[in-house]
């Protein structure tokens, strides 16, 4: 996959939280970790990043957990989650990890990888969290088997 493991977990966690938020529920750290099949401590660090960037909100206490506020999940593009965790570099880096790769000095996969990267960027820019969470809500898509 093109994303780091942390980013994969971050996207899954975000979608699970959105799914719960659709039903006006909060998702607890432990529930999220179980549902996305991620270690609890690692999940906590990812959720901390997402909270710090105001993608999701968190509250403490017996009725606490993580959720999306108001229309935030409809406004938040998948790209925001990916950039929060993996940064913007993934859309400019070489497909083979070379330090220097450009149109003038391309690596062997440069042209093909460029198209894949551009397609992925476009999908992430045009897809909001709500669109993805609705698939979970309608049981058309799944986060775990």
C-alpha positions as CSV (number, residue, x, y, z in Angstrom):
1,X,0.0,0.0,0.0
2,X,1.1,3.6,-0.6
3,X,0.1,4.7,2.9
4,X,2.0,4.1,6.1
5,X,0.5,1.7,8.7
6,X,-0.3,4.6,10.9
7,X,-2.2,6.3,8.1
8,X,-4.1,3.1,7.3
9,X,-5.1,2.9,10.9
10,X,-5.9,6.6,11.0
11,X,-8.2,6.4,8.0
12,X,-10.0,3.3,9.4
13,X,-10.3,5.0,12.8
14,X,-11.7,8.2,11.3
15,X,-14.3,6.2,9.3
16,X,-15.3,4.2,12.4
17,X,-15.7,7.4,14.4
18,X,-17.8,8.9,11.6
19,X,-20.0,5.8,11.5
20,X,-20.6,6.1,15.2
21,X,-21.2,9.8,14.9
22,X,-23.9,9.3,12.3
23,X,-25.8,7.5,15.1
24,X,-25.0,10.3,17.6
25,X,-22.7,8.0,19.5
26,X,-19.1,8.4,20.7
27,X,-16.4,5.8,20.0
28,X,-14.1,4.8,22.8
29,X,-10.4,4.2,22.3
30,X,-10.7,0.5,23.1
31,X,-13.7,0.1,20.7
32,X,-11.8,1.9,17.9
33,X,-8.7,-0.2,18.4
34,X,-10.7,-3.5,18.3
35,X,-12.7,-2.4,15.3
36,X,-9.7,-1.4,13.2
37,X,-7.5,-4.2,14.5
38,X,-4.8,-1.9,15.9
39,X,-2.8,-1.8,19.2
40,X,-4.5,0.5,21.7
41,X,-1.4,2.6,22.4
42,X,-0.7,3.1,18.7
43,X,-4.3,4.0,18.1
44,X,-4.2,6.6,20.9
45,X,-1.2,8.3,19.3
46,X,-3.0,8.5,15.9
47,X,-6.2,9.8,17.5
48,X,-4.2,12.4,19.3
49,X,-2.9,13.7,16.0
50,X,-6.4,13.8,14.5
51,X,-7.8,15.6,17.5
52,X,-4.9,18.1,17.5
53,X,-5.7,18.9,13.8
54,X,-9.4,19.3,14.8
55,X,-10.6,16.6,12.5
56,X,-12.3,14.8,15.4
57,X,-13.1,15.8,18.9
58,X,-12.5,13.9,22.1
59,X,-14.0,14.1,25.6
60,X,-13.0,12.4,28.8
61,X,-15.1,10.7,31.4
62,X,-17.6,7.8,31.5
63,X,-19.6,9.1,28.5
64,X,-16.5,10.3,26.7
65,X,-14.9,9.2,23.5
66,X,-14.3,10.4,20.0
67,X,-16.7,11.9,17.5
68,X,-17.3,14.3,14.7
69,X,-19.0,17.6,15.6
70,X,-22.0,18.9,13.5
71,X,-21.3,18.8,9.8
72,X,-17.5,18.3,10.2
73,X,-17.5,14.8,8.6
74,X,-19.2,16.2,5.5
75,X,-16.6,19.1,5.3
76,X,-13.6,16.9,6.0
77,X,-11.9,15.4,3.0
78,X,-10.0,12.1,3.2
79,X,-6.9,14.1,2.1
80,X,-6.9,15.9,5.5
81,X,-6.6,12.6,7.4
82,X,-3.9,11.3,5.1
83,X,-1.9,14.6,5.3
84,X,-2.2,14.8,9.1
85,X,-0.6,11.4,9.5
86,X,1.7,10.9,6.5
87,X,2.3,14.5,5.4
88,X,2.2,16.0,1.9
89,X,5.5,14.4,0.8
90,X,3.8,11.2,-0.4
91,X,2.4,13.2,-3.3
92,X,5.8,14.4,-4.4
93,X,8.3,11.6,-3.4
94,X,9.8,9.2,-5.9
95,X,8.0,5.9,-6.3
96,X,11.3,4.1,-5.7
97,X,12.3,6.3,-2.8
98,X,15.2,8.0,-4.7
99,X,16.4,11.3,-3.3
100,X,16.3,12.9,-6.7
101,X,13.6,12.1,-9.3
102,X,12.0,14.5,-11.6
103,X,10.6,15.0,-15.1
104,X,14.2,15.8,-16.3
105,X,15.8,12.9,-14.4
106,X,13.1,10.3,-13.9
107,X,13.4,7.0,-12.1
108,X,12.3,3.8,-14.0
109,X,8.7,4.0,-12.6
110,X,8.4,7.8,-12.6
111,X,5.8,8.3,-15.4
112,X,3.6,5.4,-14.3
113,X,3.8,6.2,-10.6
114,X,3.0,9.9,-11.4
115,X,-0.4,8.9,-12.8
116,X,-1.2,6.7,-9.9
117,X,-0.2,9.4,-7.4
118,X,-2.3,12.0,-9.3
119,X,-5.3,9.7,-9.3
120,X,-5.0,9.0,-5.6
121,X,-4.6,12.7,-4.8
122,X,-7.7,13.5,-6.8
123,X,-9.8,10.8,-5.1
124,X,-8.6,12.0,-1.6
125,X,-9.4,15.6,-2.5
126,X,-12.9,14.8,-3.7
127,X,-14.1,12.3,-1.1
128,X,-15.4,13.4,2.2
129,X,-15.5,11.3,5.4
130,X,-19.3,11.2,5.4
131,X,-19.4,9.6,1.9
132,X,-17.2,6.8,3.2
133,X,-19.0,6.4,6.5
134,X,-22.4,6.0,4.8
135,X,-21.1,2.8,3.2
136,X,-20.3,1.4,6.6
137,X,-23.7,2.5,7.9
138,X,-25.5,0.8,5.0
139,X,-23.2,-2.3,5.4
140,X,-22.0,-1.8,1.8
141,X,-18.4,-1.5,3.0
142,X,-16.5,-3.0,6.0
143,X,-13.5,-2.1,8.2
144,X,-12.9,-5.6,9.5
145,X,-13.9,-9.1,8.5
